[in-house]
Amino acid sequence: MPTTTARPPAHDLPIAGLVPLSTVDWPGRLVATVFVQGCPWRCTYCHNTDLLDCAKSGVIGFSDVTALLAKRRGLLDGVVFTGGEATRHPALPAAMTAVREAGFEVGLHTGGAYPRRLAEIREQLTWVGFDVKGLPEDYPSVVGVGESLGERAWQALSELLAGAAPPEVEARLTVYPGSHSPESVRECARRALALGAGTFALQEARTADGARPLRLPVARDAEILEFAELAELVREVAGERAIIRSAKD
């Protein structure tokens, strides 16, 4: 008789941080935010560089999450798993199941790096913030790895939104002057909304301390538009479904 591999328990999830109350990680909801250790990508604008090391273990036990939820029933709407890239961990489905069984909704921040895991947890998700890094051909310059993973990430978004009762999805793109061409920004918004994303957010990259907009060297031939100009392009495509997040906000 064939054997099946047991799903890793929730307590195997390497948790690097836990925010007991957040008003920004899931728009319109009060949530606890779980930061999961490890990410395969090295995005140019990443603020969570301490979470990138995939070999590093967590510092918080999942029991701390369940203890928090036991005290916050009736006060919190849900839990958001973020990172790092939370979907890289095989213990994530069990952790999400535990959260739902405790009576809370589940949200996720992801870049779509692991489509199979995302498909596995799809039915547990109420809301997803999906980080689009650009068009498929933009990924090598943004995520800092040699192999382009853009097609796989966009396919993950497509599969997340396909079929009956998909989760609510906010697709979002982070930019700084010269990071993406105007055509890329416009097309990212168009494609994500066409796939079924409820909203499309344009986010202005900030410096690591969050104090000011990020500016990095770009190719000399890059067409450089300021954030306000890129925001207008997104508004033209997305209309009322556009969300603009300036570094000055």
N, C-alpha and C positions, 0 to 999 in steps of 0.2 A: 504494500500500500504506500503511495507517495506521501512524503512528509511535507508539512507546511512550516514556513518560518514564522515564528511568533513575532507579532509587532512589538517593537521596543516600548517599554512603559513610559508614561509621561515624566517620571522622575529621571529619565535619561536625558532629557532636554537640557543642553548647556545654557543656562540663563545668566547673562552678564549684567542685567539690571532690571529693576522693577519700579515703575512709576505708579504710585497708588491711585492718583487721580490726574487725568489729562482731559482738557477740553479741546485739544487741537488735533489729536491723532486720528480721530474719527469725526468728521464734521457733523455737528448737531447732537453728538452723544457724549455722555460722561463715561469714561472708560479707565481701566487700568491698562498700562502698557508694559508688555514683556519684551525685553531686548534679548535676542538670541545670538549667541556667539558664532562667528564664522561667516565669511563671504568669499566666493570664488572670483569676484570682480574687484577692480581697483579704480573706481570712478574718479575722475579728476577733481570733482567738487565734494567728495565724501567728507562728512563731518564726524562719522563714527569710526575713525581709523583704529581705535582700540578694539573694535569688534571684528576686525578683518581676519585675524589669525584663526584658521580653522583647527589648529592643533591645540589651541588654548581651551581649558576647561571652564565651565561655568562657575560662578561664585555665589549663586543663589539657588536654593533648592526649590523644586516645584511645590513642596509642602508650604513654602512661604506664600506662593500664589493662592493655593486653596485656602490657607488661613485668612488671607486678606479678603477673599471673596465671601467667606463665611461671615465676616464682620460687615461687609458692604452690601448685603442683600437689601434691595429696595433703594439703594443709593447710586449704584453703578448700573449702567445699561449693558456693558459688555467688556470684553478684553480684546485688545489689539496685539497681535504678535508681529514683531518687527525685528530688525537686525542692524548689521549683518544681513544675511538672507535666510530667513527662518525655514524656508521650504527645503533646505539642504539636509535637514535632520529627520531621520526616520521616526523619531519619537514625537514629531509634531502632531500627527493625527490623533494619537492617544491623549496628548495634552489638550487639544481642541475638544475632544469628546468629553473630557473631564470638566472643562469649562461649561459646555452646554448642559451636561447633566447637573451642574450646580445651579442652572437656571439663568445663565448669562449668554448673550449673543457673542459671536466671534467675528472679529475683523482681522485683516491681514495687510501688511505692506510687503510688496514683492516686486522684483524685476523680471520674474518669469524665467529664472535661470534653470529651474527644475520642473519642466512641464508635467512629468509623470506624478510627482508629489502633489503638484497643484491640482491635477485632475482627481487625485485620491481624496483630497480634502474639500473639493468643490461644494459638495452638498452640506458641509458644515458651516460654510461661510455666509454671513449676511451682507458683509461689505468688504470691498478690496480697494486699496489704493495701489494702482499698478504703475510702476515707474517705467515709462517708455524712455529709452535712452536716445532715441532718434530713429531715423529710418534704418533698415537692416544694415546698409553699408556704412552707417555712422558708428556702429558699435565698437569696432576696434580702437578708434581714437578716443572714445568716451570711457569704455570699461577697462582699458589698459591690458587686454590680453591679445595674444597673437591671432587666435582663431575667431572669426566673426561668429557671434552667437545671435545676431540680430534676427535672422529668419526663425530660429527656434523660439525666441522670446515673443515675437509677434504671433507665432502659431499658438503659443501658450495663452496669449490674450484672446485669440479667436476661440479656442476651445473652452476657455473659462466662460465666455459669453454665449456659447452655443447651447442649443437644446432648451428644455423647459425649465422655468424658474431659476435663471442664473442669479448670482449675487449682484447687488448694486455695485457698480464699478466706477471709480474715478480714475481715469487715465491721466497721467501727468508727465510733463517734460520740464527738466531743469536746464536753464540756459545761463550763459554769460556772454558778453559781447564777442562775437566771432566764433562761438562754439558750434553753432548750427547755421546753415544758410536759411534765408527767409523761406525758400521753397521747402526745405526740410521741415521747418516749424509748421508751416501751413499744411503740408501733407500728413504729418503726424497727427494733427488734430482731425483732419478729414477722415483718415483711415480708422482711428480709434473710435470715433463717433459712428462711422459706418458699420463697424463690427458690433456696436451695441452699447458702448460705454455711455453711462448716463451723463457724465460731465467730462470736460477736458480742462485740466489746470496747467497754466504756464507759471513756473516758479523761477524766480530770480536767485541764482546761486549767491551764497553769502560767504564771507571769509570764515575761517574756522571758529573765531570768537563771536560770529554772528553780528559784528558791529557795522559792517558795510558790504556793499555789493562786491562780488568776486570778479577780478579781472586777471586773466592769464594770457601769456603770449599765444598768438594765433598765426596761421599762415599769412604771408604778405598779400596773397591774392584773395583772401577771405572777404566776403561782403559783410561789413560790420554794421549792424543795426543796434541801437540802444534798446533796452528792455521795453520801454514804452512803445517803440515802433513794432517790436515783435508781438506785444500784447494786442495791438490793433489788428494784426494779421489773424491772431487767434479769435478775436471777437468777430471778425468778418466771417470766419468759418463756423464757429460754434454758437454765435448769437447768445441767447440766454443760458446756454449750457457751458459758457466759458467761465472759468475761475482764474483770476489773476492774483498771484501772490508776489508782491514786490518785497525786496529786501528791506525797504523802509517801513513796511507795515509792522 
